[in-house]
C-alpha cells in the first residue's frame, strides 16, 4: 500500500527530486569537475597570477590618524555659522563638530596646508608637490592629460596669482584628498557622538608625508576655526585697546607737561602760566576719568574674547612608525585560487547541464 502511495506521489509530481537523486546528481557533478581538472587549472592560473602580481606591485600604504577635542561656548557659533553660510556649508541644525568636519575638508584649509614647505626624504618642497611626486599623480590622475598636467609641479603658492593650469591642478588635488562624488579621498575627518572627539585620517604611500600632511591640516584647521570664531570680538577688543592706550599716552603727556612747568618756575608763576597749569591739571583729571572707563572696557572685552575662544586640544598625534598596510601575496594567491575555482566549476557544470538538455 505504501509503495502504491509513493508511486502515485511520483506520478503526481514528476519534477520532484528525491534525496537519493540529489546525491547522485551532486556525485555526477563532482566526477565531472574531477574529469575536467585541467579546465579548472586554466581558470586558476591566470586569475591567481594576476592577483599575486597586483599584490606585489601595489604600494604599501601608511595610514595616519589624529584625534582631538573641541570645547566652545555657544556664543561663538553665530560667527562661524555665518562664514560657513557664505561657503554654502552652513545650516541651522548643525553643531560645532559637524561644522568642524565641513571646514576641515574645505578648499581654504587644504590650500593653507598643502603649500607649506616641508622636508621629506631629504627634499624641501611644497606638500602639494610631495603629494604629486610620491603618490605618482602624473600617472594616476593625469596620464591622459594634454593640458600640461602630465609633468606639472607647483612653483607658485599665491592662489590669487594662479594660472588656469595651476587652478586646475589644485582642484584635482583637493578632490584627490577629500573625495569627489562616490569616490572617497585619501583624507577624511569625522566625529564621534559618544566620545565627543573628532578624528582626522589620511593614507599615503609615504610615512613622513602622511604624518606631516595630517599635522599641517590639523594646525591650519585649528588656527582658522579659532580665528573665525573670535574674529569680531578680537576686532572690538583691538579698537578699545588702541583707544585706551592712546588716552593713556595723552594723559602721561599732559601730566608730564604740567610737572615740567611747575619744576621750571619753582612755583613762581605769572598769571598766564597759572592758567596754563590749571588747564593742564583739568585735562589730566578728565583724561584720568576717561582712561579709567576705557581701561575697564578693555578688560571686559579681553575677558569676553578669552571666554569665547574655542579650546582645541589634540589627544593623539600621528608619530612614526606607522602601521604599514600592504596586501599579502599569499592571501592574494588564496583569493585567486578560490575565484578561479568557482568560475571554472560554474562553467563546467553549466556546460554539462546544457549538453544533457540538448541530448534529451
VOMAR-635594 format. One record per residue (C-alpha): residue number from 1; residue in three letters; chain; x, y, z. Coordinates in steps of 0.05 Angstrom, whole numbers, padded with zeros to 5 digits. Layout:
BEGIN
<i: NUM; aa: ala; ch: A; u: X; v: Y; w: Z>
...
This chain:
BEGIN
<i: 1; aa: unk; ch: A; u: 00000; v: 00000; w: 00000>
<i: 2; aa: unk; ch: A; u: 00057; v: 00047; w: 00018>
<i: 3; aa: unk; ch: A; u: 00093; v: 00031; w: -00048>
<i: 4; aa: unk; ch: A; u: 00029; v: 00048; w: -00085>
<i: 5; aa: unk; ch: A; u: 00024; v: 00115; w: -00049>
<i: 6; aa: unk; ch: A; u: 00096; v: 00131; w: -00064>
<i: 7; aa: unk; ch: A; u: 00086; v: 00112; w: -00137>
<i: 8; aa: unk; ch: A; u: 00024; v: 00156; w: -00141>
<i: 9; aa: unk; ch: A; u: 00063; v: 00214; w: -00108>
<i: 10; aa: unk; ch: A; u: 00118; v: 00208; w: -00161>
<i: 11; aa: unk; ch: A; u: 00066; v: 00207; w: -00216>
<i: 12; aa: unk; ch: A; u: 00032; v: 00269; w: -00189>
<i: 13; aa: unk; ch: A; u: 00099; v: 00306; w: -00181>
<i: 14; aa: unk; ch: A; u: 00142; v: 00283; w: -00239>
<i: 15; aa: unk; ch: A; u: 00192; v: 00341; w: -00228>
<i: 16; aa: unk; ch: A; u: 00203; v: 00326; w: -00154>
<i: 17; aa: unk; ch: A; u: 00275; v: 00303; w: -00139>
<i: 18; aa: unk; ch: A; u: 00286; v: 00253; w: -00083>
<i: 19; aa: unk; ch: A; u: 00344; v: 00257; w: -00035>
<i: 20; aa: unk; ch: A; u: 00376; v: 00198; w: -00069>
<i: 21; aa: unk; ch: A; u: 00371; v: 00230; w: -00137>
<i: 22; aa: unk; ch: A; u: 00401; v: 00295; w: -00109>
<i: 23; aa: unk; ch: A; u: 00460; v: 00258; w: -00080>
<i: 24; aa: unk; ch: A; u: 00471; v: 00221; w: -00146>
<i: 25; aa: unk; ch: A; u: 00467; v: 00286; w: -00184>
<i: 26; aa: unk; ch: A; u: 00518; v: 00320; w: -00139>
<i: 27; aa: unk; ch: A; u: 00564; v: 00260; w: -00145>
<i: 28; aa: unk; ch: A; u: 00557; v: 00264; w: -00221>
<i: 29; aa: unk; ch: A; u: 00576; v: 00338; w: -00219>
<i: 30; aa: unk; ch: A; u: 00636; v: 00323; w: -00174>
<i: 31; aa: unk; ch: A; u: 00660; v: 00270; w: -00223>
<i: 32; aa: unk; ch: A; u: 00652; v: 00319; w: -00280>
<i: 33; aa: unk; ch: A; u: 00694; v: 00371; w: -00243>
<i: 34; aa: unk; ch: A; u: 00748; v: 00319; w: -00228>
<i: 35; aa: unk; ch: A; u: 00749; v: 00296; w: -00300>
<i: 36; aa: unk; ch: A; u: 00759; v: 00368; w: -00324>
<i: 37; aa: unk; ch: A; u: 00812; v: 00388; w: -00274>
<i: 38; aa: unk; ch: A; u: 00855; v: 00419; w: -00328>
<i: 39; aa: unk; ch: A; u: 00799; v: 00469; w: -00344>
<i: 40; aa: unk; ch: A; u: 00797; v: 00489; w: -00270>
<i: 41; aa: unk; ch: A; u: 00873; v: 00498; w: -00272>
<i: 42; aa: unk; ch: A; u: 00867; v: 00541; w: -00335>
<i: 43; aa: unk; ch: A; u: 00820; v: 00587; w: -00298>
<i: 44; aa: unk; ch: A; u: 00860; v: 00589; w: -00234>
<i: 45; aa: unk; ch: A; u: 00929; v: 00602; w: -00263>
<i: 46; aa: unk; ch: A; u: 00916; v: 00670; w: -00297>
<i: 47; aa: unk; ch: A; u: 00870; v: 00696; w: -00242>
<i: 48; aa: unk; ch: A; u: 00915; v: 00676; w: -00185>
<i: 49; aa: unk; ch: A; u: 00976; v: 00700; w: -00223>
<i: 50; aa: unk; ch: A; u: 00945; v: 00768; w: -00236>
<i: 51; aa: unk; ch: A; u: 00924; v: 00776; w: -00163>
<i: 52; aa: unk; ch: A; u: 00994; v: 00758; w: -00138>
<i: 53; aa: unk; ch: A; u: 01025; v: 00806; w: -00187>
<i: 54; aa: unk; ch: A; u: 00978; v: 00861; w: -00165>
<i: 55; aa: unk; ch: A; u: 00994; v: 00848; w: -00092>
<i: 56; aa: unk; ch: A; u: 01069; v: 00851; w: -00107>
<i: 57; aa: unk; ch: A; u: 01065; v: 00915; w: -00147>
<i: 58; aa: unk; ch: A; u: 01015; v: 00953; w: -00103>
<i: 59; aa: unk; ch: A; u: 01049; v: 01005; w: -00059>
<i: 60; aa: unk; ch: A; u: 01049; v: 00998; w: 00016>
<i: 61; aa: unk; ch: A; u: 01001; v: 01046; w: 00049>
<i: 62; aa: unk; ch: A; u: 01016; v: 01086; w: 00112>
<i: 63; aa: unk; ch: A; u: 00952; v: 01107; w: 00147>
<i: 64; aa: unk; ch: A; u: 00959; v: 01163; w: 00198>
<i: 65; aa: unk; ch: A; u: 00906; v: 01183; w: 00249>
<i: 66; aa: unk; ch: A; u: 00898; v: 01245; w: 00293>
<i: 67; aa: unk; ch: A; u: 00846; v: 01253; w: 00348>
<i: 68; aa: unk; ch: A; u: 00827; v: 01319; w: 00381>
<i: 69; aa: unk; ch: A; u: 00772; v: 01350; w: 00423>
<i: 70; aa: unk; ch: A; u: 00735; v: 01416; w: 00415>
<i: 71; aa: unk; ch: A; u: 00707; v: 01458; w: 00471>
<i: 72; aa: unk; ch: A; u: 00669; v: 01522; w: 00454>
<i: 73; aa: unk; ch: A; u: 00614; v: 01566; w: 00484>
<i: 74; aa: unk; ch: A; u: 00550; v: 01572; w: 00444>
<i: 75; aa: unk; ch: A; u: 00563; v: 01646; w: 00438>
<i: 76; aa: unk; ch: A; u: 00616; v: 01634; w: 00386>
<i: 77; aa: unk; ch: A; u: 00572; v: 01594; w: 00339>
<i: 78; aa: unk; ch: A; u: 00540; v: 01653; w: 00303>
<i: 79; aa: unk; ch: A; u: 00603; v: 01678; w: 00271>
<i: 80; aa: unk; ch: A; u: 00629; v: 01611; w: 00247>
<i: 81; aa: unk; ch: A; u: 00560; v: 01592; w: 00222>
<i: 82; aa: unk; ch: A; u: 00556; v: 01657; w: 00183>
<i: 83; aa: unk; ch: A; u: 00622; v: 01643; w: 00149>
<i: 84; aa: unk; ch: A; u: 00600; v: 01572; w: 00132>
<i: 85; aa: unk; ch: A; u: 00537; v: 01600; w: 00102>
<i: 86; aa: unk; ch: A; u: 00579; v: 01641; w: 00054>
<i: 87; aa: unk; ch: A; u: 00614; v: 01576; w: 00033>
<i: 88; aa: unk; ch: A; u: 00546; v: 01543; w: 00023>
<i: 89; aa: unk; ch: A; u: 00561; v: 01496; w: 00082>
<i: 90; aa: unk; ch: A; u: 00522; v: 01527; w: 00138>
<i: 91; aa: unk; ch: A; u: 00458; v: 01500; w: 00169>
<i: 92; aa: unk; ch: A; u: 00418; v: 01520; w: 00229>
<i: 93; aa: unk; ch: A; u: 00415; v: 01449; w: 00256>
<i: 94; aa: unk; ch: A; u: 00489; v: 01434; w: 00257>
<i: 95; aa: unk; ch: A; u: 00532; v: 01431; w: 00318>
<i: 96; aa: unk; ch: A; u: 00605; v: 01450; w: 00328>
<i: 97; aa: unk; ch: A; u: 00631; v: 01382; w: 00308>
<i: 98; aa: unk; ch: A; u: 00593; v: 01379; w: 00242>
<i: 99; aa: unk; ch: A; u: 00617; v: 01448; w: 00224>
<i: 100; aa: unk; ch: A; u: 00688; v: 01430; w: 00242>
<i: 101; aa: unk; ch: A; u: 00684; v: 01368; w: 00197>
<i: 102; aa: unk; ch: A; u: 00660; v: 01410; w: 00138>
<i: 103; aa: unk; ch: A; u: 00712; v: 01464; w: 00148>
<i: 104; aa: unk; ch: A; u: 00766; v: 01410; w: 00153>
<i: 105; aa: unk; ch: A; u: 00750; v: 01389; w: 00081>
<i: 106; aa: unk; ch: A; u: 00743; v: 01459; w: 00052>
<i: 107; aa: unk; ch: A; u: 00788; v: 01486; w: -00002>
<i: 108; aa: unk; ch: A; u: 00812; v: 01541; w: 00044>
<i: 109; aa: unk; ch: A; u: 00841; v: 01492; w: 00095>
<i: 110; aa: unk; ch: A; u: 00871; v: 01447; w: 00042>
<i: 111; aa: unk; ch: A; u: 00902; v: 01507; w: 00007>
<i: 112; aa: unk; ch: A; u: 00931; v: 01534; w: 00072>
<i: 113; aa: unk; ch: A; u: 00961; v: 01465; w: 00086>
<i: 114; aa: unk; ch: A; u: 00990; v: 01437; w: 00021>
<i: 115; aa: unk; ch: A; u: 01031; v: 01499; w: 00005>
<i: 116; aa: unk; ch: A; u: 01073; v: 01494; w: 00068>
<i: 117; aa: unk; ch: A; u: 01147; v: 01479; w: 00054>
<i: 118; aa: unk; ch: A; u: 01166; v: 01413; w: 00087>
<i: 119; aa: unk; ch: A; u: 01228; v: 01369; w: 00082>
<i: 120; aa: unk; ch: A; u: 01211; v: 01297; w: 00063>
<i: 121; aa: unk; ch: A; u: 01264; v: 01245; w: 00044>
<i: 122; aa: unk; ch: A; u: 01317; v: 01300; w: 00044>
<i: 123; aa: unk; ch: A; u: 01279; v: 01345; w: -00004>
<i: 124; aa: unk; ch: A; u: 01246; v: 01411; w: 00016>
<i: 125; aa: unk; ch: A; u: 01185; v: 01429; w: -00025>
<i: 126; aa: unk; ch: A; u: 01111; v: 01445; w: -00021>
<i: 127; aa: unk; ch: A; u: 01070; v: 01389; w: 00009>
<i: 128; aa: unk; ch: A; u: 01029; v: 01394; w: -00055>
<i: 129; aa: unk; ch: A; u: 01090; v: 01375; w: -00097>
<i: 130; aa: unk; ch: A; u: 01109; v: 01319; w: -00048>
<i: 131; aa: unk; ch: A; u: 01039; v: 01292; w: -00056>
<i: 132; aa: unk; ch: A; u: 01042; v: 01295; w: -00132>
<i: 133; aa: unk; ch: A; u: 01110; v: 01261; w: -00133>
<i: 134; aa: unk; ch: A; u: 01102; v: 01207; w: -00080>
<i: 135; aa: unk; ch: A; u: 01031; v: 01188; w: -00098>
<i: 136; aa: unk; ch: A; u: 01051; v: 01186; w: -00172>
<i: 137; aa: unk; ch: A; u: 00993; v: 01230; w: -00192>
<i: 138; aa: unk; ch: A; u: 01024; v: 01245; w: -00260>
<i: 139; aa: unk; ch: A; u: 01007; v: 01172; w: -00278>
<i: 140; aa: unk; ch: A; u: 00948; v: 01162; w: -00232>
<i: 141; aa: unk; ch: A; u: 00908; v: 01225; w: -00249>
<i: 142; aa: unk; ch: A; u: 00940; v: 01259; w: -00308>
<i: 143; aa: unk; ch: A; u: 00966; v: 01203; w: -00353>
<i: 144; aa: unk; ch: A; u: 00920; v: 01222; w: -00410>
<i: 145; aa: unk; ch: A; u: 00921; v: 01297; w: -00397>
<i: 146; aa: unk; ch: A; u: 00942; v: 01342; w: -00454>
<i: 147; aa: unk; ch: A; u: 00937; v: 01410; w: -00418>
<i: 148; aa: unk; ch: A; u: 01006; v: 01405; w: -00385>
<i: 149; aa: unk; ch: A; u: 00990; v: 01369; w: -00320>
<i: 150; aa: unk; ch: A; u: 01029; v: 01306; w: -00341>
<i: 151; aa: unk; ch: A; u: 01094; v: 01338; w: -00318>
<i: 152; aa: unk; ch: A; u: 01065; v: 01393; w: -00273>
<i: 153; aa: unk; ch: A; u: 01093; v: 01417; w: -00206>
<i: 154; aa: unk; ch: A; u: 01073; v: 01479; w: -00167>
<i: 155; aa: unk; ch: A; u: 01123; v: 01537; w: -00169>
<i: 156; aa: unk; ch: A; u: 01075; v: 01590; w: -00141>
<i: 157; aa: unk; ch: A; u: 01037; v: 01587; w: -00075>
<i: 158; aa: unk; ch: A; u: 00995; v: 01651; w: -00084>
<i: 159; aa: unk; ch: A; u: 00925; v: 01628; w: -00103>
<i: 160; aa: unk; ch: A; u: 00908; v: 01698; w: -00127>
<i: 161; aa: unk; ch: A; u: 00963; v: 01692; w: -00180>
<i: 162; aa: unk; ch: A; u: 00947; v: 01620; w: -00201>
<i: 163; aa: unk; ch: A; u: 00945; v: 01607; w: -00275>
<i: 164; aa: unk; ch: A; u: 00888; v: 01566; w: -00305>
<i: 165; aa: unk; ch: A; u: 00933; v: 01504; w: -00303>
<i: 166; aa: unk; ch: A; u: 00952; v: 01516; w: -00231>
<i: 167; aa: unk; ch: A; u: 00879; v: 01525; w: -00210>
<i: 168; aa: unk; ch: A; u: 00861; v: 01461; w: -00246>
<i: 169; aa: unk; ch: A; u: 00917; v: 01423; w: -00211>
<i: 170; aa: unk; ch: A; u: 00896; v: 01450; w: -00143>
<i: 171; aa: unk; ch: A; u: 00823; v: 01429; w: -00155>
<i: 172; aa: unk; ch: A; u: 00846; v: 01359; w: -00174>
<i: 173; aa: unk; ch: A; u: 00889; v: 01354; w: -00111>
<i: 174; aa: unk; ch: A; u: 00831; v: 01377; w: -00067>
<i: 175; aa: unk; ch: A; u: 00786; v: 01324; w: -00097>
<i: 176; aa: unk; ch: A; u: 00841; v: 01271; w: -00091>
<i: 177; aa: unk; ch: A; u: 00847; v: 01287; w: -00017>
<i: 178; aa: unk; ch: A; u: 00775; v: 01297; w: 00004>
<i: 179; aa: unk; ch: A; u: 00738; v: 01255; w: -00048>
<i: 180; aa: unk; ch: A; u: 00691; v: 01270; w: -00104>
<i: 181; aa: unk; ch: A; u: 00621; v: 01242; w: -00111>
<i: 182; aa: unk; ch: A; u: 00621; v: 01169; w: -00094>
<i: 183; aa: unk; ch: A; u: 00697; v: 01164; w: -00097>
<i: 184; aa: unk; ch: A; u: 00728; v: 01170; w: -00028>
<i: 185; aa: unk; ch: A; u: 00791; v: 01212; w: -00018>
<i: 186; aa: unk; ch: A; u: 00854; v: 01193; w: 00018>
<i: 187; aa: unk; ch: A; u: 00838; v: 01243; w: 00074>
<i: 188; aa: unk; ch: A; u: 00777; v: 01244; w: 00120>
<i: 189; aa: unk; ch: A; u: 00751; v: 01278; w: 00182>
<i: 190; aa: unk; ch: A; u: 00695; v: 01251; w: 00226>
<i: 191; aa: unk; ch: A; u: 00668; v: 01258; w: 00296>
<i: 192; aa: unk; ch: A; u: 00643; v: 01211; w: 00349>
<i: 193; aa: unk; ch: A; u: 00580; v: 01229; w: 00388>
<i: 194; aa: unk; ch: A; u: 00597; v: 01180; w: 00443>
<i: 195; aa: unk; ch: A; u: 00667; v: 01205; w: 00459>
<i: 196; aa: unk; ch: A; u: 00654; v: 01276; w: 00434>
<i: 197; aa: unk; ch: A; u: 00720; v: 01275; w: 00397>
<i: 198; aa: unk; ch: A; u: 00740; v: 01286; w: 00324>
<i: 199; aa: unk; ch: A; u: 00786; v: 01242; w: 00284>
<i: 200; aa: unk; ch: A; u: 00826; v: 01261; w: 00223>
<i: 201; aa: unk; ch: A; u: 00858; v: 01207; w: 00180>
<i: 202; aa: unk; ch: A; u: 00900; v: 01203; w: 00117>
<i: 203; aa: unk; ch: A; u: 00933; v: 01146; w: 00078>
<i: 204; aa: unk; ch: A; u: 00991; v: 01156; w: 00031>
<i: 205; aa: unk; ch: A; u: 01049; v: 01114; w: 00005>
<i: 206; aa: unk; ch: A; u: 01098; v: 01154; w: 00046>
<i: 207; aa: unk; ch: A; u: 01102; v: 01152; w: 00122>
<i: 208; aa: unk; ch: A; u: 01131; v: 01223; w: 00131>
<i: 209; aa: unk; ch: A; u: 01081; v: 01250; w: 00081>
<i: 210; aa: unk; ch: A; u: 01022; v: 01220; w: 00119>
<i: 211; aa: unk; ch: A; u: 01047; v: 01248; w: 00185>
<i: 212; aa: unk; ch: A; u: 01067; v: 01318; w: 00161>
<i: 213; aa: unk; ch: A; u: 01006; v: 01329; w: 00117>
<i: 214; aa: unk; ch: A; u: 00957; v: 01308; w: 00171>
<i: 215; aa: unk; ch: A; u: 00990; v: 01350; w: 00225>
<i: 216; aa: unk; ch: A; u: 00993; v: 01410; w: 00179>
<i: 217; aa: unk; ch: A; u: 00920; v: 01405; w: 00161>
<i: 218; aa: unk; ch: A; u: 00902; v: 01399; w: 00235>
<i: 219; aa: unk; ch: A; u: 00942; v: 01461; w: 00257>
<i: 220; aa: unk; ch: A; u: 00914; v: 01502; w: 00199>
<i: 221; aa: unk; ch: A; u: 00844; v: 01479; w: 00216>
<i: 222; aa: unk; ch: A; u: 00854; v: 01496; w: 00289>
<i: 223; aa: unk; ch: A; u: 00881; v: 01566; w: 00274>
<i: 224; aa: unk; ch: A; u: 00827; v: 01581; w: 00223>
<i: 225; aa: unk; ch: A; u: 00770; v: 01557; w: 00267>
<i: 226; aa: unk; ch: A; u: 00794; v: 01596; w: 00328>
<i: 227; aa: unk; ch: A; u: 00807; v: 01660; w: 00289>
<i: 228; aa: unk; ch: A; u: 00739; v: 01657; w: 00254>
<i: 229; aa: unk; ch: A; u: 00702; v: 01643; w: 00319>
<i: 230; aa: unk; ch: A; u: 00731; v: 01703; w: 00355>
<i: 231; aa: unk; ch: A; u: 00746; v: 01749; w: 00297>
<i: 232; aa: unk; ch: A; u: 00693; v: 01801; w: 00312>
<i: 233; aa: unk; ch: A; u: 00708; v: 01800; w: 00387>
<i: 234; aa: unk; ch: A; u: 00782; v: 01808; w: 00373>
<i: 235; aa: unk; ch: A; u: 00768; v: 01867; w: 00327>
<i: 236; aa: unk; ch: A; u: 00726; v: 01900; w: 00381>
<i: 237; aa: unk; ch: A; u: 00780; v: 01888; w: 00433>
<i: 238; aa: unk; ch: A; u: 00834; v: 01916; w: 00388>
<i: 239; aa: unk; ch: A; u: 00795; v: 01981; w: 00378>
<i: 240; aa: unk; ch: A; u: 00781; v: 01990; w: 00452>
<i: 241; aa: unk; ch: A; u: 00854; v: 01973; w: 00470>
<i: 242; aa: unk; ch: A; u: 00882; v: 02023; w: 00419>
<i: 243; aa: unk; ch: A; u: 00835; v: 02077; w: 00445>
<i: 244; aa: unk; ch: A; u: 00855; v: 02061; w: 00517>
<i: 245; aa: unk; ch: A; u: 00929; v: 02063; w: 00500>
<i: 246; aa: unk; ch: A; u: 00920; v: 02129; w: 00463>
<i: 247; aa: unk; ch: A; u: 00885; v: 02161; w: 00522>
<i: 248; aa: unk; ch: A; u: 00938; v: 02134; w: 00569>
<i: 249; aa: unk; ch: A; u: 00994; v: 02164; w: 00527>
<i: 250; aa: unk; ch: A; u: 00959; v: 02231; w: 00523>
<i: 251; aa: unk; ch: A; u: 00947; v: 02230; w: 00598>
<i: 252; aa: unk; ch: A; u: 01021; v: 02218; w: 00611>
<i: 253; aa: unk; ch: A; u: 01040; v: 02274; w: 00563>
<i: 254; aa: unk; ch: A; u: 00994; v: 02325; w: 00597>
<i: 255; aa: unk; ch: A; u: 01017; v: 02304; w: 00666>
<i: 256; aa: unk; ch: A; u: 01089; v: 02310; w: 00644>
<i: 257; aa: unk; ch: A; u: 01077; v: 02379; w: 00614>
<i: 258; aa: unk; ch: A; u: 01045; v: 02405; w: 00678>
<i: 259; aa: unk; ch: A; u: 01101; v: 02377; w: 00721>
<i: 260; aa: unk; ch: A; u: 01153; v: 02408; w: 00675>
<i: 261; aa: unk; ch: A; u: 01123; v: 02478; w: 00681>
<i: 262; aa: unk; ch: A; u: 01119; v: 02472; w: 00756>
<i: 263; aa: unk; ch: A; u: 01191; v: 02449; w: 00763>
<i: 264; aa: unk; ch: A; u: 01217; v: 02503; w: 00715>
<i: 265; aa: unk; ch: A; u: 01187; v: 02562; w: 00752>
<i: 266; aa: unk; ch: A; u: 01196; v: 02532; w: 00822>
<i: 267; aa: unk; ch: A; u: 01125; v: 02551; w: 00840>
<i: 268; aa: unk; ch: A; u: 01135; v: 02624; w: 00818>
<i: 269; aa: unk; ch: A; u: 01081; v: 02633; w: 00765>
<i: 270; aa: unk; ch: A; u: 01057; v: 02690; w: 00724>
<i: 271; aa: unk; ch: A; u: 00982; v: 02695; w: 00715>
<i: 272; aa: unk; ch: A; u: 00984; v: 02665; w: 00644>
<i: 273; aa: unk; ch: A; u: 01027; v: 02607; w: 00668>
<i: 274; aa: unk; ch: A; u: 00980; v: 02593; w: 00726>
<i: 275; aa: unk; ch: A; u: 00922; v: 02589; w: 00676>
<i: 276; aa: unk; ch: A; u: 00962; v: 02540; w: 00633>
<i: 277; aa: unk; ch: A; u: 00978; v: 02497; w: 00693>
<i: 278; aa: unk; ch: A; u: 00905; v: 02497; w: 00715>
<i: 279; aa: unk; ch: A; u: 00883; v: 02477; w: 00645>
<i: 280; aa: unk; ch: A; u: 00934; v: 02421; w: 00642>
<i: 281; aa: unk; ch: A; u: 00912; v: 02396; w: 00710>
<i: 282; aa: unk; ch: A; u: 00839; v: 02397; w: 00689>
<i: 283; aa: unk; ch: A; u: 00858; v: 02357; w: 00626>
<i: 284; aa: unk; ch: A; u: 00897; v: 02308; w: 00668>
<i: 285; aa: unk; ch: A; u: 00838; v: 02297; w: 00715>
<i: 286; aa: unk; ch: A; u: 00789; v: 02290; w: 00657>
<i: 287; aa: unk; ch: A; u: 00835; v: 02242; w: 00619>
<i: 288; aa: unk; ch: A; u: 00845; v: 02202; w: 00682>
<i: 289; aa: unk; ch: A; u: 00770; v: 02190; w: 00688>
<i: 290; aa: unk; ch: A; u: 00764; v: 02173; w: 00614>
<i: 291; aa: unk; ch: A; u: 00823; v: 02126; w: 00617>
<i: 292; aa: unk; ch: A; u: 00793; v: 02091; w: 00677>
<i: 293; aa: unk; ch: A; u: 00730; v: 02076; w: 00637>
<i: 294; aa: unk; ch: A; u: 00766; v: 02054; w: 00574>
<i: 295; aa: unk; ch: A; u: 00814; v: 02010; w: 00614>
<i: 296; aa: unk; ch: A; u: 00754; v: 01977; w: 00647>
<i: 297; aa: unk; ch: A; u: 00721; v: 01967; w: 00579>
<i: 298; aa: unk; ch: A; u: 00786; v: 01938; w: 00552>
<i: 299; aa: unk; ch: A; u: 00788; v: 01888; w: 00609>
<i: 300; aa: unk; ch: A; u: 00715; v: 01868; w: 00597>
<i: 301; aa: unk; ch: A; u: 00729; v: 01859; w: 00522>
<i: 302; aa: unk; ch: A; u: 00791; v: 01818; w: 00538>
<i: 303; aa: unk; ch: A; u: 00751; v: 01773; w: 00585>
<i: 304; aa: unk; ch: A; u: 00696; v: 01764; w: 00532>
<i: 305; aa: unk; ch: A; u: 00748; v: 01748; w: 00479>
<i: 306; aa: unk; ch: A; u: 00782; v: 01695; w: 00523>
<i: 307; aa: unk; ch: A; u: 00715; v: 01664; w: 00544>
<i: 308; aa: unk; ch: A; u: 00693; v: 01656; w: 00472>
<i: 309; aa: unk; ch: A; u: 00759; v: 01628; w: 00447>
<i: 310; aa: unk; ch: A; u: 00748; v: 01555; w: 00428>
<i: 311; aa: unk; ch: A; u: 00795; v: 01505; w: 00461>
<i: 312; aa: unk; ch: A; u: 00821; v: 01454; w: 00411>
<i: 313; aa: unk; ch: A; u: 00865; v: 01401; w: 00444>
<i: 314; aa: unk; ch: A; u: 00898; v: 01344; w: 00407>
<i: 315; aa: unk; ch: A; u: 00892; v: 01277; w: 00441>
<i: 316; aa: unk; ch: A; u: 00933; v: 01232; w: 00395>
<i: 317; aa: unk; ch: A; u: 00982; v: 01260; w: 00344>
<i: 318; aa: unk; ch: A; u: 01009; v: 01214; w: 00289>
<i: 319; aa: unk; ch: A; u: 01081; v: 01192; w: 00300>
<i: 320; aa: unk; ch: A; u: 01129; v: 01144; w: 00268>
<i: 321; aa: unk; ch: A; u: 01130; v: 01086; w: 00259>
<i: 322; aa: unk; ch: A; u: 01061; v: 01080; w: 00229>
<i: 323; aa: unk; ch: A; u: 01027; v: 01013; w: 00219>
<i: 324; aa: unk; ch: A; u: 01040; v: 00998; w: 00145>
<i: 325; aa: unk; ch: A; u: 00986; v: 00964; w: 00105>
<i: 326; aa: unk; ch: A; u: 01004; v: 00921; w: 00046>
<i: 327; aa: unk; ch: A; u: 00968; v: 00864; w: 00011>
<i: 328; aa: unk; ch: A; u: 00997; v: 00795; w: 00025>
<i: 329; aa: unk; ch: A; u: 01019; v: 00756; w: -00037>
<i: 330; aa: unk; ch: A; u: 00999; v: 00691; w: -00002>
<i: 331; aa: unk; ch: A; u: 00928; v: 00717; w: 00013>
<i: 332; aa: unk; ch: A; u: 00923; v: 00742; w: -00059>
<i: 333; aa: unk; ch: A; u: 00942; v: 00672; w: -00083>
<i: 334; aa: unk; ch: A; u: 00888; v: 00640; w: -00040>
<i: 335; aa: unk; ch: A; u: 00836; v: 00690; w: -00065>
<i: 336; aa: unk; ch: A; u: 00857; v: 00678; w: -00137>
<i: 337; aa: unk; ch: A; u: 00851; v: 00603; w: -00129>
<i: 338; aa: unk; ch: A; u: 00781; v: 00609; w: -00098>
<i: 339; aa: unk; ch: A; u: 00756; v: 00657; w: -00151>
<i: 340; aa: unk; ch: A; u: 00786; v: 00616; w: -00208>
<i: 341; aa: unk; ch: A; u: 00759; v: 00551; w: -00179>
<i: 342; aa: unk; ch: A; u: 00688; v: 00579; w: -00170>
<i: 343; aa: unk; ch: A; u: 00686; v: 00608; w: -00241>
<i: 344; aa: unk; ch: A; u: 00714; v: 00543; w: -00271>
<i: 345; aa: unk; ch: A; u: 00664; v: 00500; w: -00232>
<i: 346; aa: unk; ch: A; u: 00606; v: 00543; w: -00255>
<i: 347; aa: unk; ch: A; u: 00629; v: 00538; w: -00327>
<i: 348; aa: unk; ch: A; u: 00638; v: 00462; w: -00325>
<i: 349; aa: unk; ch: A; u: 00572; v: 00448; w: -00291>
<i: 350; aa: unk; ch: A; u: 00533; v: 00496; w: -00336>
<i: 351; aa: unk; ch: A; u: 00565; v: 00463; w: -00397>
<i: 352; aa: unk; ch: A; u: 00543; v: 00394; w: -00371>
<i: 353; aa: unk; ch: A; u: 00472; v: 00417; w: -00359>
<i: 354; aa: unk; ch: A; u: 00467; v: 00446; w: -00429>
<i: 355; aa: unk; ch: A; u: 00495; v: 00382; w: -00460>
<i: 356; aa: unk; ch: A; u: 00445; v: 00339; w: -00422>
<i: 357; aa: unk; ch: A; u: 00388; v: 00384; w: -00442>
<i: 358; aa: unk; ch: A; u: 00408; v: 00382; w: -00515>
<i: 359; aa: unk; ch: A; u: 00415; v: 00305; w: -00513>
<i: 360; aa: unk; ch: A; u: 00346; v: 00294; w: -00481>
